[in-house]
Amino acid sequence: MRNPANADYQCPFLNGQCIKRGHHLAGPYPVCSVRRKTKPNLITVCPKRFLEADIVADVIKHCWPGKPPQNPRISHEVSMAKFGKVDLVICDYDAQAHAVREFVSVELQAVDISGSVEPAYTGVLNSASSVQVSYGINWANVRKRYIDQLVAKCFYHSQWNTRIVAVMQSPLYDYLRAHMQFDEMSPGAGGVDVAFLLYDYVESDDHHTLIFDRVVGTSHSSLMMSTLYQKTPPKSAFTKRILERLE
C-alpha cells in the first residue's frame, strides 16, 4: 500500500507499529533507509531495519566467544546504572540453576541525517510528481556520539571477560575505520572485546534485502586509543592558518 496508515503503520521488521516519529507529523514516520546520489546508494537510518536479518543466529555463529550456547535466550533493552542500555543480550541460560552461563550484548546502530526527508515522505503520501528535499548523511555525528558510548561499554565487557557486538551497515563501519585506525582482528582471536557485525543491501527490481557481510573484531584498548590519538596534521599547516588569521 502506498500509504502506511492503511496498515496502521505496521513495521515488517519490528512485527508491530513503527516507533519512529517525525518533527512535523501527527503519526509515525516510517522511513527505514534513504538514497543518495553517490555510492553506496542506500543507507539505513533506522536501527530496527537490521531486524530483517537473523541477528541472533549470526551473533552465535560469528561472534560468540568459545563454545556455542546450549540454551540461548534473549533479553531486550537491558540497562544498568553507570552502564547505560543495550538493545538486546543473548545469554546461555541454565534453567535448572536459574543462572546465566555466558552472555553477549548487542547494539544496533544506524546513521543520522542532516536536513530532512519528511517532504519526500509526505510527497509520496500525496502522490506528488516531484518534491524538493535537502539532506545528507551525518557520518561524523555517529562517530562522535556512538563511539564514546561503545568504548565505555566495551570496557565493562572486557572486564566481564565477554564482548559486545555492534551491528551496523558496512558503509558506516568503513567510514569509522577510515577515521579511526584501530586493530582489525578475527572474531575468533583472543582479546576481542567488541565485534562489528556488518550487513549491507542486495537490491532487485522490486525490493532490497539486508544480508550478512562480514565480522571484524577489535580490543577495547585499540578502540579507545584510536579515538584519543589520530593522525596528526603537519605543524606547518597549523602555522599557515595562524598567519592567515594575522593577515
N, C-alpha and C positions, 0 to 999 in steps of 0.2 A: 504493500500500500504506500502511496506517495506521502500521505500524512500519517505520522506515527501516532497521532492522537486517536486514530481509528482502532488501534490495537492497545489503547491505554498505555502507550509508551513502553511496551514490554521490550526489555533488552534481551536479545537472543543469547548473550554471553553470561549475563547475570542470572538468567532464569527468573526475572522479576522486573518491576518497573525501574526505568532509568533513574539514577540518583543524581545526575548532573543537573545544575541549574545555571541559567544564563543571567546576565545583568538586567536585561530588559524584557524577559519572558515570564509569563504567568505560570507556565508549566515546566516540565523537564526540558532539557536541552540535549537531545540525543545525537551528539556529534562525537564519534569514536576516533576518527582519523581525518587528516586534511591532506590535500595535494599541494604540491609546489612545482614550479617550472623546472627546477634543476633536480638531478638525481641525487639520492633516492627520492622518488616522487611522492610516495605515500608514507605519511608519518603518523604514528599513534599519539593521540592527545588525551586518551582516557585509559587509566590503568586497568579498568575492567575489561578492556578489549583483549587483554592477554588470556582471559579465561576461556577463549576458544581453544587454546592449546591444553593438552593434558599435563598441566604443570606438576601435579603431584607425582605422576609416573615418571616424568622427565627428571625431577629432582632426585627421586630414588635411584633411577638408572644412572644418572650422570654426575650427581653432586653429593650423594650420601657418603659420609666418611665411614670406612670399614664395611662390615657385612651389612647387607640389606636388612631393613626392619622385619621382624617376624609378624608384628601386628600393627601396621601403620594406621594411625588415626590423625584427624585434622582438627586443630583448634583455630578459630578465626579471630582476628583482631585481638591478639594477646598484648596486654600492656602492663607496665610496672613503673613505679615511681623512680625517677632518675634514669630510666631506660628509654621511655617513650613507648611506641606501639609498633608492632609489625603486622602485616596483613594476614599472615597465617603461619602456623607452626605445624610441621609434620613430626609426629613423635612415634616412637616404638613403644606401645603401651602394654604393660604387663597387667592383664585384667585380674589375675589371681592375687597379686600383691598390691593392686591399685597404685602402680608406680610407673614412672617414665624411665625406660632403659636408656634411650638416646633421643635427641631431637635436632631438628634443623629449622631455623627460621627462614621465612620467605617474604620478600618485599617486591611489590610491583611498581615500576617507575616508568611513567610516560614523560612526554616533554610539554613544556609550556609554550604558548604563542604570545607574541606581541601583536597589538591590534585586535581585531575581532573578525570572526567568520559568521557572526549572527546574521548580518544582512544576506549572506548566501543561503543560510538555512531558511530564513523567512521567505526568501525568494523562491526556493523550491516549493515551500508550502503554498505560495500564492501563484505558482506556475509562471513566474516571471521569465521573460526571454533572456534577460541579461541583468546582472547586478554588479555594482562596483564594490569591491572589498579590498581592504589593505591589511595584511598580516604577515608575520614572519615567524620562523621557528626560534624560540629563545633558548638556544642551547646553553648559553653561559649561565642563565639563571638556575638551571638544573645542576650544573657543576658547582656553583657557589652554595646552593641550598642543600642539595641532596647528599653530596659527598661528605660534608661535615657530619651529617647525621649518620651516614654509613660508617665513617671512621670510628665514631663513638660506639655504635652498636657492634661493630666488628671487634673492638677491644674487649667488650664483655664476652662475646662468643669465643674469642681466643683464650680468655681466662677460664671459660667453662669447658674448654677442650672440645668444642664443636665448631660449627661455621654458620654463616648467614648467606643466603642465596639472593642475589639481586637480579630480578627478572626485568629485562628491558629489550628494546629493539636494537638490532645490530648497528644502525647508523648512529644512535646515541652513544653506544659503547665506543665506536670508532672515534667520535668527537672527543669523548673523555680521555681516551688513550692518547690521542694526538696532543692533548694539553697536559697530561699527567703521565710521566714515564715510569709507572710502577712496573714491577716484575710481572711477567705473564707466565703462569705455571700450569701444568696439567692438573686437573681437579683431583686426580688420584695421588698426587705428590704429597709428601709430608709438609706441614707448615702452612697449608692453605686455610685461611680464616674466612675468606669471602670468595664465593664462586659467582661469576657473572653468567647467568643463563640467558642466552641470546636467541631471539626469534626475528624473523623477517617475513615479508609478504611474497606469495606467489599469486600472480594475477592471471585471470582468464577473462573471457568476454563478458560474463555476467556477474562475477564475484571475485573477491580476493581472500586468500586463506593465509592465516598466520601459521608458519611452520617452524620447527626447531632448526636453528642454525649451528650453534656451537656453544661450548662452555669454556670459560677462561678463569683460572684461579689466581689468587694473589694472597699475600700475607698482610696482616694488619700493619706491621712496621713499614712495609714497602708502600702501601696505600697512603699511610699517614705522611711519610717522608716526601712522597710525590706532591702532596698538597702544600707542604711547607716550603720545599726547595725546588724551584723550577729553573729552567734555563735562563741565565742572567743576560740581559741585553748589554751590549758593549758600553763602557763608560763614555766613549766619545759621542754616542747617540744622545746620552742624557746631557752632556755638556753643550751639545748643539742646541738642545731645547732651552737650556739656561740662557745662551746667547740670544736666541730668538726672542725670549721674553725681555731681555735687557734692551733690545732694539725697539 
